[in-house]
């Protein structure tokens, strides 16, 4: 008699199924609708192929397109395999390597046959068409377990040198799997080495839901000493509508690219002579100054005291803090140099390195220096909490390929602060910060979510301290009323810093992208390593808890996010030029100058456009420059003491008295935290 397997379902019911049954059989037993919709299965917590037999009793969750995250991962993985199959079908002799799913699609690294040039954008239409043929053929995707020796022999026989190299490194005792596209070993069947899982067949993919986007060079296994490959990128979705929405987002993102707008608006530039650092132009630095003034007001109101600490510190300080051991490759370090004597007097002395010179490191972060400030003098528990803030300039040795405009740089300035407090004060201090951060992001028009990054595998400190620190952050968010669906609360295992868990604020911009900016971390490690203490009520020495926190994160990146969020049309209070006065005819230049003077007296950042150009030309030019307000004046306006006000983004103009126009712009130009 065949033994029946007990399959437990999410609703608490159990199905008895014969040995050899698959999740697909369970779906069919429940109903034809589910059988058609089921894409894959989670068996005892592991995502598997819908047709893979159960090994015994199991807990089963069927995955459909409603489970979007899982379904997208599966679809993108399959699109990558179909891409590789299409390339080899069109260009025999192509070698394949790896092809994972990505956040918005997939890619596959391939090497073109020896008799042709590497793949280019010109090849993508033909590859796309072949992919659609493979999808339309509805080829079954069949999993098999192979031995390591058979895998190596297969790849060597097929001339797949990269796959053979990888197969030779796979462990003997690990279950090694391949997937066939088509009936195994039949004519036209295609094979790849893969752990899976996959959809049941290529026909489960929507042929209208993908697009190949670009090609790029890539090295085998990411090592520039190895062979150069071609990486073919694609974006893949569950249906045509999702693809269309994604392509629209990309188109909109390209229009909003802060590097493009930064050039058009004359805000900043980047160049090789200072790779990874920003040259701020007057208009761009005006935005910076407004943000800095805003943040100083917020910090002053929150009880922070601003300090300034050195850029260079002895390497031993970084060793003691733990940063050198964990972060050295991202730090710039130099020996303490001394000048040589210029004996012949024909030029400046060259720097030299003393035999036993101390090594100095440019700070990648401000926290060790803030501990050194805290340690000056004797601190009583009555003095706590102490909140030290700094607009601290930091340097990190980011790889060249990772640098991206303002979003990722080597030199950046943080709105950084550290709160030194007692154990009993931690939750309240974090709660206050949650409220402060929410106020700031709301002032800039952002919605946000909050996530808790938990302990990583490699970390400093005791498990007891980590338990306490993680729970304190949870309690603070709960007390702030933000541990709920509205604020997208989520916990992220393994993503904390090596010394502390952290709360992260993720902003959502105008086109739905998310940006991780602010953080607060509850740290007991650094105060211990750097011997920070305060005198407690009992007269003894105690360790403070150190809360690391930032809201903007870095000024550079936050400005880049703002430019893209607003598509360059910054709120009037942030705009570098808030108004331009443009006369229609030169006869009213005198009146235009009076209007400018009145605006300047009210603190408005105003420029005059007195060029002998048509007014439509001026309107167009200043609209492209994203100036919020254009004050147009002609003879009638001069006679009546009015202006014609054009507001950026609006079709119609308003004719207002100068006083009314001044009141309107003054209100808009007032920072949100200073408005009544």
C-alpha positions as CSV (number, residue, x, y, z in Angstrom):
1,X,0.0,0.0,0.0
2,X,1.4,3.5,-1.0
3,X,2.1,5.7,2.0
4,X,0.4,9.1,1.9
5,X,2.2,12.3,2.5
6,X,0.7,15.0,4.7
7,X,0.9,18.4,3.1
8,X,0.1,21.3,5.4
9,X,-1.4,24.4,3.8
10,X,-1.4,28.1,5.1
11,X,-5.1,28.0,6.0
12,X,-4.4,25.2,8.6
13,X,-5.8,22.4,6.5
14,X,-3.9,19.3,5.5
15,X,-4.0,17.4,2.2
16,X,-3.0,13.7,1.9
17,X,-1.1,13.1,-1.3
18,X,0.6,9.9,-2.7
19,X,4.4,9.6,-2.7
20,X,5.9,11.3,-5.8
21,X,3.3,14.1,-5.7
22,X,4.4,17.6,-6.5
23,X,3.1,21.1,-5.5
24,X,1.4,21.2,-8.9
25,X,-0.6,18.1,-8.0
26,X,-1.8,19.8,-4.8
27,X,-2.8,22.9,-6.7
28,X,-4.7,20.8,-9.2
29,X,-6.5,19.0,-6.4
30,X,-7.6,22.3,-4.9
31,X,-9.0,23.6,-8.2
32,X,-8.2,24.3,-11.9
33,X,-7.9,28.1,-11.3
34,X,-5.1,27.6,-8.7
35,X,-3.5,25.0,-10.9
36,X,-3.2,27.5,-13.7
37,X,-2.1,30.4,-11.5
38,X,0.5,28.6,-9.4
39,X,4.0,29.5,-10.6
40,X,6.2,27.9,-7.9
41,X,6.0,26.7,-4.3
42,X,7.5,27.4,-0.9
43,X,8.1,23.9,0.6
44,X,9.2,24.0,4.3
45,X,10.2,27.6,3.7
46,X,12.3,27.0,0.5
47,X,11.2,28.2,-2.9
48,X,11.1,25.3,-5.3
49,X,9.9,24.4,-8.8
50,X,6.2,23.7,-9.0
51,X,6.9,20.2,-10.5
52,X,9.5,19.1,-8.0
53,X,8.3,16.0,-6.0
54,X,7.9,16.2,-2.2
55,X,10.5,14.2,-0.2
56,X,8.1,13.6,2.7
57,X,5.5,15.4,4.8
58,X,5.8,19.2,4.2
59,X,4.5,22.6,4.7
60,X,3.4,24.1,1.4
61,X,2.7,27.7,0.2
62,X,1.8,28.1,-3.5
63,X,3.3,31.1,-5.2
64,X,1.2,33.0,-7.8
65,X,1.7,36.4,-9.5
66,X,0.0,38.0,-6.4
67,X,3.2,37.1,-4.5
68,X,5.0,39.7,-6.6
69,X,8.4,39.6,-5.0
70,X,8.8,35.9,-5.4
71,X,7.1,35.8,-8.8
72,X,9.4,38.6,-10.2
73,X,12.5,36.9,-8.9
74,X,11.5,33.7,-10.7
75,X,10.5,35.4,-13.9
76,X,13.7,37.4,-14.1
77,X,15.8,34.3,-13.5
78,X,14.0,32.6,-16.4
79,X,14.4,35.6,-18.7
80,X,18.2,35.4,-18.0
81,X,18.2,31.7,-19.1
82,X,16.1,32.4,-22.2
83,X,18.5,35.2,-23.0
84,X,21.5,32.9,-22.9
85,X,19.7,30.2,-24.9
86,X,18.7,32.8,-27.6
87,X,22.3,34.1,-27.9
88,X,23.7,30.6,-28.3
89,X,21.0,29.7,-30.8
90,X,21.8,32.8,-32.9
91,X,25.5,32.7,-32.5
92,X,26.9,29.1,-32.2
93,X,30.2,29.0,-30.4
94,X,29.2,31.6,-27.8
95,X,30.3,30.7,-24.3
96,X,28.0,31.4,-21.4
97,X,28.9,32.1,-17.8
98,X,26.4,33.4,-15.3
99,X,23.0,35.2,-15.5
100,X,21.3,36.3,-12.3
101,X,18.1,38.3,-11.6
102,X,18.6,41.9,-10.5
103,X,16.5,44.5,-8.8
104,X,14.7,45.5,-12.0
105,X,15.6,42.8,-14.4
106,X,18.4,40.4,-15.3
107,X,21.7,40.0,-17.2
108,X,23.9,37.3,-18.6
109,X,27.7,37.4,-19.2
110,X,28.7,35.8,-22.4
111,X,31.8,35.5,-24.7
112,X,31.2,36.0,-28.4
113,X,32.6,33.4,-30.8
114,X,36.1,33.9,-31.9
115,X,35.1,34.7,-35.5
116,X,33.0,37.8,-34.5
117,X,33.3,41.1,-32.6
118,X,31.9,41.3,-29.1
119,X,28.1,41.8,-28.9
120,X,26.8,45.3,-29.2
121,X,23.5,47.2,-29.0
122,X,23.0,46.4,-32.7
123,X,22.6,42.7,-31.8
124,X,19.8,43.3,-29.2
125,X,16.8,43.4,-31.6
126,X,17.6,39.9,-33.1
127,X,18.2,38.5,-29.6
128,X,14.9,39.8,-28.3
129,X,13.1,38.3,-31.3
130,X,14.7,34.9,-30.6
131,X,13.8,35.1,-26.9
132,X,10.2,35.6,-27.9
133,X,10.3,32.5,-30.1
134,X,11.6,30.5,-27.2
135,X,8.9,31.8,-24.9
136,X,6.2,31.1,-27.5
137,X,7.5,27.5,-27.8
138,X,6.5,26.9,-24.2
139,X,9.5,24.7,-23.6
140,X,9.4,22.8,-20.3
141,X,12.1,23.7,-17.8
142,X,13.2,20.4,-16.3
143,X,15.5,20.0,-13.3
144,X,18.0,17.2,-13.1
145,X,20.7,16.3,-10.5
146,X,24.1,15.5,-12.0
147,X,27.5,14.4,-10.6
148,X,30.3,16.9,-10.6
149,X,32.3,14.7,-13.0
150,X,29.4,14.6,-15.5
151,X,29.1,18.3,-15.3
152,X,32.8,18.9,-16.0
153,X,32.7,16.4,-18.9
154,X,29.6,18.0,-20.4
155,X,31.1,21.5,-20.4
156,X,34.5,20.5,-21.7
157,X,32.9,18.5,-24.5
158,X,30.8,21.6,-25.5
159,X,33.8,24.0,-25.3
160,X,32.3,25.8,-22.4
161,X,35.6,26.7,-20.6
162,X,34.0,29.1,-18.1
163,X,31.3,26.6,-17.0
164,X,33.9,23.8,-16.8
165,X,36.2,25.9,-14.6
166,X,33.3,26.7,-12.2
167,X,32.1,23.1,-12.1
168,X,35.6,22.0,-11.1
169,X,35.3,24.1,-8.0
170,X,31.9,22.8,-6.9
171,X,32.0,20.6,-3.8
172,X,31.6,16.8,-4.3
173,X,29.1,16.4,-1.5
174,X,26.8,19.2,-2.8
175,X,23.7,18.4,-4.8
176,X,24.5,19.8,-8.3
177,X,21.6,20.6,-10.6
178,X,21.1,21.5,-14.2
179,X,18.0,22.7,-16.0
180,X,16.9,21.7,-19.5
181,X,14.9,24.1,-21.7
182,X,12.9,21.5,-23.6
183,X,12.6,17.8,-23.1
184,X,15.9,16.6,-21.8
185,X,18.3,15.4,-24.5
186,X,15.8,16.0,-27.3
187,X,16.6,17.9,-30.4
188,X,16.7,21.6,-29.7
189,X,16.9,21.1,-25.9
190,X,19.2,23.6,-24.2
191,X,21.1,23.0,-20.9
192,X,22.4,25.3,-18.2
193,X,24.0,24.7,-14.8
194,X,21.7,26.3,-12.1
195,X,20.4,25.8,-8.6
196,X,17.0,27.1,-9.6
197,X,14.2,27.3,-9.0
198,X,12.4,28.0,-12.3
199,X,8.9,28.3,-13.7
200,X,7.4,25.2,-15.1
201,X,8.0,26.3,-18.7
202,X,9.2,29.2,-20.8
203,X,5.6,29.9,-21.8
204,X,4.9,31.1,-18.2
205,X,6.8,34.2,-19.2
206,X,5.0,37.1,-20.8
207,X,6.8,37.8,-24.2
208,X,5.7,41.4,-24.0
209,X,7.1,42.0,-20.5
210,X,10.8,42.2,-21.1
211,X,13.2,44.4,-23.0
212,X,17.0,44.2,-23.5
213,X,18.5,47.5,-22.4
214,X,22.2,47.7,-23.0
215,X,25.5,45.9,-23.2
216,X,28.7,46.5,-21.2
217,X,32.1,45.0,-20.7
218,X,32.6,42.6,-17.7
219,X,35.5,40.5,-16.6
220,X,35.2,36.8,-15.8
221,X,34.5,36.5,-12.1
222,X,34.9,40.3,-11.7
223,X,38.7,40.1,-12.0
224,X,40.3,42.4,-14.6
225,X,43.2,39.9,-15.0
226,X,40.6,37.4,-16.5
227,X,39.0,37.2,-19.9
228,X,36.7,40.1,-20.9
229,X,33.1,39.2,-21.5
230,X,30.0,41.0,-22.7
231,X,27.2,41.6,-20.2
232,X,23.8,41.9,-21.8
233,X,21.3,43.7,-19.5
234,X,17.5,43.3,-19.7
235,X,14.6,44.4,-17.6
236,X,11.8,41.9,-17.0
237,X,8.4,42.0,-15.4
238,X,5.3,39.9,-15.0
239,X,3.2,41.7,-17.6
240,X,3.3,44.4,-20.3
241,X,1.8,47.0,-18.0
242,X,4.6,46.7,-15.4
243,X,7.2,46.9,-18.2
244,X,5.6,50.1,-19.6
245,X,5.5,51.7,-16.2
246,X,9.1,50.8,-15.6
247,X,10.2,52.2,-18.9
248,X,8.3,55.4,-18.1
249,X,10.0,55.7,-14.8
250,X,13.4,55.3,-16.5
251,X,12.5,58.0,-19.1
252,X,11.3,60.3,-16.3
253,X,14.5,59.5,-14.3
254,X,16.6,60.4,-17.3
255,X,14.9,63.8,-17.5
256,X,15.5,64.3,-13.8
257,X,19.1,63.2,-13.7
258,X,20.8,65.5,-11.3
259,X,24.0,65.5,-13.4
260,X,22.1,66.8,-16.4
261,X,20.1,69.3,-14.5
262,X,23.2,70.4,-12.5
263,X,24.9,71.4,-15.8
264,X,21.8,73.1,-17.2
265,X,21.2,75.0,-13.9
266,X,24.9,75.8,-13.5
267,X,25.0,74.3,-10.0
268,X,28.1,72.2,-9.9
269,X,30.5,70.1,-12.0
270,X,32.8,67.1,-11.7
271,X,36.1,66.5,-13.4
272,X,39.0,64.1,-13.4
273,X,41.4,66.4,-11.6
274,X,39.4,65.8,-8.4
275,X,37.8,62.4,-9.2
276,X,35.0,61.8,-6.7
277,X,34.8,65.4,-5.4
278,X,32.4,68.2,-6.3
279,X,33.1,71.7,-7.7
280,X,30.2,73.8,-6.4
281,X,29.3,76.8,-8.5
282,X,27.7,79.9,-6.8
283,X,24.1,78.8,-7.5
284,X,24.7,75.2,-6.3
285,X,26.5,76.4,-3.2
286,X,23.5,78.7,-2.4
287,X,21.3,75.6,-2.2
288,X,24.0,74.0,0.2
289,X,24.0,77.2,2.4
290,X,20.2,77.2,2.7
291,X,20.2,73.5,3.7
292,X,23.0,74.1,6.2
293,X,21.2,77.1,7.7
294,X,18.0,75.1,7.9
295,X,19.7,72.1,9.6
296,X,21.5,74.4,12.0
297,X,18.2,75.8,13.1
298,X,16.8,72.3,13.6
299,X,19.9,71.2,15.6
300,X,19.9,74.4,17.7
301,X,16.2,73.8,18.5
302,X,17.0,70.2,19.4
303,X,19.6,71.0,22.0
304,X,22.7,70.1,19.9
305,X,26.0,71.9,20.3
306,X,28.0,72.3,17.2
307,X,31.7,71.4,17.1
308,X,34.5,71.1,14.5
309,X,37.1,68.3,14.5
310,X,40.3,67.6,12.6
311,X,40.4,66.0,9.1
312,X,43.6,64.0,9.9
313,X,44.1,61.8,13.0
314,X,46.8,59.3,13.9
315,X,46.2,55.8,12.6
316,X,46.4,54.5,16.1
317,X,43.2,56.2,17.0
318,X,41.5,54.4,14.1
319,X,43.0,51.1,15.2
320,X,41.7,51.6,18.8
321,X,38.2,52.5,17.5
322,X,38.1,49.4,15.3
323,X,37.6,51.3,12.1
324,X,41.1,50.5,10.8
325,X,40.5,46.7,11.1
326,X,37.1,46.9,9.5
327,X,37.4,49.8,7.1
328,X,41.0,50.3,6.2
329,X,40.6,49.7,2.4
330,X,38.1,52.6,2.3
331,X,40.4,55.1,4.1
332,X,43.0,57.5,2.7
333,X,46.2,57.1,4.9
334,X,49.5,59.0,4.5
335,X,52.8,59.1,6.5
336,X,53.5,62.1,8.6
337,X,55.9,63.9,6.3
338,X,58.7,66.4,7.0
339,X,60.3,68.8,4.6
340,X,63.9,68.2,3.3
341,X,66.3,71.1,3.6
342,X,66.5,73.0,0.3
343,X,70.3,73.1,0.3
344,X,70.8,74.6,-3.2
345,X,68.0,77.2,-2.8
346,X,66.6,76.5,-6.3
347,X,63.1,75.6,-5.4
348,X,60.8,74.4,-2.7
349,X,61.9,71.5,-0.5
350,X,60.5,68.1,-1.4
351,X,58.6,66.2,1.3
352,X,60.3,63.2,2.8
353,X,59.2,60.4,5.1
354,X,61.0,59.8,8.4
355,X,62.1,56.3,9.1
356,X,59.7,55.9,12.0
357,X,57.0,58.3,10.8
358,X,53.6,58.1,12.3
359,X,50.8,57.3,9.8
360,X,47.8,59.6,9.6
361,X,44.4,58.8,8.2
362,X,41.9,61.3,6.7
363,X,38.6,60.7,8.6
364,X,35.9,58.6,6.8
365,X,33.5,59.4,9.6
366,X,33.3,61.8,12.6
367,X,32.5,59.5,15.5
368,X,35.9,58.8,17.1
369,X,36.7,62.5,17.1
370,X,33.4,63.3,18.8
371,X,34.3,60.8,21.6
372,X,37.6,62.6,22.1
373,X,35.7,65.9,22.5
374,X,33.3,64.2,25.0
375,X,36.3,62.9,27.0
376,X,37.7,66.4,27.7
377,X,37.1,67.1,31.4
378,X,34.9,65.2,33.8
379,X,31.3,64.6,32.8
380,X,28.6,64.0,35.4
381,X,25.4,62.1,34.8
382,X,23.6,65.4,35.4
383,X,25.2,66.7,32.2
384,X,23.7,64.0,30.1
385,X,22.4,63.8,27.4
386,X,25.2,65.7,25.6
387,X,24.4,66.2,21.9
388,X,27.4,67.1,19.7
389,X,26.8,68.0,16.1
390,X,29.2,68.7,13.2
391,X,28.9,69.6,9.6
392,X,31.8,67.1,9.2
393,X,33.7,66.8,5.9
394,X,34.7,63.1,5.4
395,X,36.6,61.1,2.8
396,X,36.1,57.5,1.7
397,X,38.1,55.7,-1.0
398,X,35.2,54.5,-3.1
399,X,36.1,52.5,-6.2
400,X,36.1,54.6,-9.4
401,X,33.4,52.5,-11.0
402,X,31.1,53.1,-8.0
403,X,31.2,56.9,-8.1
404,X,28.0,58.5,-9.4
405,X,27.5,62.2,-9.6
406,X,26.5,63.6,-6.2
407,X,25.0,60.3,-5.1
408,X,28.3,58.6,-4.4
409,X,31.4,60.6,-3.9
410,X,34.8,60.4,-2.2
411,X,34.5,63.7,-0.3
412,X,31.3,64.5,1.4
413,X,29.9,66.5,4.3
414,X,27.5,65.0,6.8
415,X,24.9,66.6,9.0
416,X,26.4,64.4,11.7
417,X,25.7,64.3,15.4
418,X,26.4,62.0,18.4
419,X,24.3,61.8,21.5
420,X,26.0,60.6,24.7
421,X,23.4,59.4,27.2
422,X,22.7,57.1,30.1
423,X,21.0,53.7,29.5
424,X,17.8,55.1,30.8
425,X,17.8,58.0,28.3
426,X,18.3,56.0,25.1
427,X,14.7,55.3,24.2
428,X,13.6,58.9,24.8
429,X,16.5,60.3,22.8
430,X,15.8,58.0,19.9
431,X,12.1,58.8,20.1
432,X,12.9,62.6,19.9
433,X,15.1,61.9,16.9
434,X,12.3,60.0,15.1
435,X,10.1,63.1,15.5
436,X,12.8,65.5,14.4
437,X,13.6,63.4,11.3
438,X,9.9,63.2,10.4
439,X,9.6,67.0,10.6
440,X,12.6,67.5,8.3
441,X,11.4,65.0,5.6
442,X,7.9,66.4,5.7
443,X,9.3,70.0,5.2
444,X,10.9,68.7,1.9
445,X,7.8,66.9,0.8
446,X,9.0,63.4,1.2
447,X,7.1,60.3,2.4
448,X,9.3,57.8,4.2
449,X,9.5,54.4,5.7
450,X,11.5,53.2,8.7
451,X,13.6,50.0,8.8
452,X,15.6,48.4,11.6
453,X,19.0,46.9,10.4
454,X,19.9,44.1,12.8
455,X,23.2,42.6,13.9
456,X,25.6,41.4,11.2
457,X,27.4,38.1,11.4
458,X,30.8,39.8,11.9
459,X,30.4,42.3,14.7
460,X,31.9,43.7,17.9
461,X,30.2,43.7,21.3
462,X,28.3,41.1,23.3
463,X,25.1,39.4,22.3
464,X,23.5,40.9,25.4
465,X,24.4,44.4,24.3
466,X,23.0,43.8,20.8
467,X,19.8,42.4,22.3
468,X,19.4,45.5,24.4
469,X,20.3,47.9,21.6
470,X,17.9,46.4,19.1
471,X,15.1,46.4,21.5
472,X,15.7,50.0,22.5
473,X,15.3,51.1,18.9
474,X,12.1,49.1,18.5
475,X,10.7,50.7,21.7
476,X,11.6,54.2,20.6
477,X,9.9,53.8,17.2
478,X,6.8,52.3,18.9
479,X,6.7,55.2,21.4
480,X,6.9,57.6,18.4
481,X,3.9,56.0,16.9
482,X,5.8,54.9,13.8
483,X,5.9,51.1,14.1
484,X,3.1,50.5,11.7
485,X,2.1,50.0,8.1
486,X,1.9,53.8,7.4
487,X,5.6,54.1,8.0
488,X,6.5,50.8,6.3
489,X,8.1,49.3,9.3
490,X,10.5,46.4,8.5
491,X,13.4,44.6,10.1
492,X,16.5,43.7,8.1
493,X,18.5,40.8,9.5
494,X,22.3,41.1,9.2
495,X,22.4,44.7,7.8
496,X,23.5,46.6,10.9
497,X,26.9,48.2,11.3
498,X,29.7,46.1,12.8
499,X,29.3,48.1,16.1
500,X,25.6,48.8,16.4
501,X,22.1,48.2,15.0
502,X,20.5,51.1,13.2
503,X,17.2,52.6,12.2
504,X,17.1,53.7,8.6
505,X,14.9,56.3,7.0
506,X,14.0,55.5,3.3
507,X,12.5,58.4,1.4
508,X,10.1,57.9,-1.6
509,X,10.6,60.5,-4.3
510,X,8.2,61.9,-6.9
511,X,8.5,59.0,-9.3
512,X,8.4,56.2,-6.7
513,X,12.1,55.5,-6.2
514,X,13.4,55.0,-2.6
515,X,16.5,56.5,-1.1
516,X,18.1,55.5,2.2
517,X,19.2,58.7,4.0
518,X,18.9,59.2,7.7
519,X,20.0,56.8,10.4
520,X,20.4,56.5,14.1
521,X,22.5,53.8,15.8
522,X,22.7,52.7,19.4
523,X,26.3,52.0,20.1
524,X,27.9,50.5,23.2
525,X,31.1,49.4,21.4
526,X,32.9,52.6,20.6
527,X,32.5,54.2,24.1
528,X,34.1,51.1,25.5
529,X,37.0,50.9,23.0
530,X,37.8,54.6,23.4
531,X,37.3,54.6,27.1
532,X,34.5,57.2,27.3
533,X,33.0,57.5,30.8
534,X,30.8,59.7,33.0
535,X,30.4,59.9,36.8
536,X,27.2,58.3,37.9
537,X,24.9,59.1,40.8
538,X,26.8,56.5,42.8
539,X,30.1,58.3,42.3
540,X,31.6,55.6,40.1
541,X,32.6,55.6,36.4
542,X,30.0,54.4,33.9
543,X,30.0,54.0,30.1
544,X,27.6,56.3,28.2
545,X,25.6,54.9,25.3
546,X,26.5,56.7,22.1
547,X,23.8,57.4,19.5
548,X,25.2,58.1,16.0
549,X,22.6,60.0,13.9
550,X,22.2,61.9,10.7
551,X,19.2,63.2,8.8
552,X,20.4,64.4,5.4
553,X,23.1,61.7,5.4
554,X,25.4,63.8,3.2
555,X,24.7,67.2,1.8
556,X,26.0,66.1,-1.6
557,X,23.7,63.1,-1.9
558,X,20.7,64.9,-0.4
559,X,21.0,67.8,-2.9
560,X,21.2,65.2,-5.7
561,X,18.0,63.6,-4.4
562,X,16.2,66.9,-4.1
563,X,17.2,67.9,-7.7
564,X,15.7,64.7,-9.0
565,X,12.7,64.7,-6.7
566,X,11.7,68.2,-7.9
567,X,13.1,67.7,-11.4
568,X,15.1,70.9,-10.8
569,X,12.0,72.9,-9.8
570,X,13.1,73.4,-6.2
571,X,10.8,75.1,-3.7
572,X,11.3,78.9,-3.8
573,X,13.0,79.0,-0.4
574,X,15.8,76.6,-1.8
575,X,16.0,78.0,-5.3
576,X,19.4,79.7,-6.0
577,X,17.6,82.5,-7.9
578,X,14.1,83.0,-6.5
579,X,13.0,85.7,-9.0
580,X,14.0,87.4,-12.2
581,X,12.8,90.8,-13.2
582,X,12.4,91.0,-17.0
583,X,11.4,94.3,-18.8
584,X,9.5,93.9,-22.1
585,X,11.1,97.1,-23.5
586,X,14.2,98.9,-22.5
587,X,12.2,102.0,-21.8
588,X,11.2,100.5,-18.5
589,X,14.6,99.4,-17.3
590,X,14.5,102.0,-14.6
591,X,11.2,100.6,-13.2
592,X,12.7,97.1,-13.4
593,X,15.7,98.2,-11.4
594,X,13.3,99.7,-8.7
595,X,11.4,96.4,-8.5
596,X,14.7,94.5,-8.1
597,X,15.8,96.8,-5.3
598,X,12.5,96.3,-3.5
599,X,12.8,92.5,-3.8
600,X,16.5,92.6,-2.6
601,X,15.5,94.7,0.4
602,X,13.0,92.0,1.3
603,X,15.7,89.4,1.2
604,X,14.7,87.8,-2.1
605,X,17.5,86.4,-4.3
606,X,16.7,88.3,-7.5
607,X,18.4,89.0,-10.8
608,X,17.5,91.4,-13.6
609,X,17.4,90.4,-17.3
610,X,17.8,93.8,-19.1
611,X,19.0,92.3,-22.3
612,X,17.6,93.5,-25.6
613,X,15.7,90.3,-26.2
614,X,12.1,89.4,-26.9
615,X,10.1,88.6,-23.7
616,X,9.2,85.1,-25.0
617,X,12.8,84.3,-25.3
618,X,13.5,85.5,-21.7
619,X,10.5,83.5,-20.4
620,X,11.7,80.3,-22.1
621,X,15.3,80.7,-20.9
622,X,14.4,81.4,-17.3
623,X,11.9,78.5,-17.3
624,X,14.7,76.2,-18.4
625,X,16.8,77.6,-15.6
626,X,14.0,76.6,-13.2
627,X,13.6,80.1,-11.7
628,X,10.4,80.0,-9.6
629,X,9.1,83.5,-10.3
630,X,9.4,85.9,-13.3
631,X,8.4,89.5,-12.8
632,X,7.5,90.9,-16.2
633,X,7.2,94.7,-16.5
634,X,6.2,96.9,-19.4
635,X,5.0,100.4,-19.8
636,X,1.5,99.6,-18.4
637,X,3.0,98.0,-15.3
638,X,5.2,101.0,-14.7
639,X,2.3,103.4,-15.0
640,X,0.1,101.3,-12.7
641,X,2.8,100.2,-10.2
642,X,2.1,96.5,-11.0
643,X,4.0,93.5,-12.3
644,X,2.9,90.5,-14.4
645,X,3.9,87.5,-12.4
646,X,4.7,84.3,-14.1
647,X,5.1,81.2,-11.8
648,X,7.2,78.3,-13.0
649,X,5.0,75.5,-14.2
650,X,1.8,77.5,-14.6
651,X,0.5,78.6,-17.9
652,X,-1.3,81.8,-16.9
653,X,0.3,84.9,-15.5
654,X,-1.2,87.2,-12.7
655,X,-1.1,91.0,-12.8
656,X,-0.5,92.1,-9.2
657,X,0.4,95.2,-7.4
658,X,4.1,95.2,-6.5
659,X,3.2,95.0,-2.7
660,X,0.9,92.0,-3.3
661,X,3.5,90.3,-5.5
662,X,6.2,91.0,-2.8
663,X,4.0,89.4,-0.1
664,X,3.4,86.3,-2.2
665,X,7.0,85.7,-3.0
666,X,8.2,86.5,0.5
667,X,5.9,83.8,1.9
668,X,7.0,81.2,-0.6
669,X,10.7,82.1,-0.1
670,X,10.5,81.7,3.7
671,X,11.9,78.3,4.9
672,X,9.2,76.0,6.2
673,X,10.5,76.0,9.7
674,X,10.3,79.8,9.9
675,X,6.8,80.2,8.6
676,X,4.1,81.3,11.1
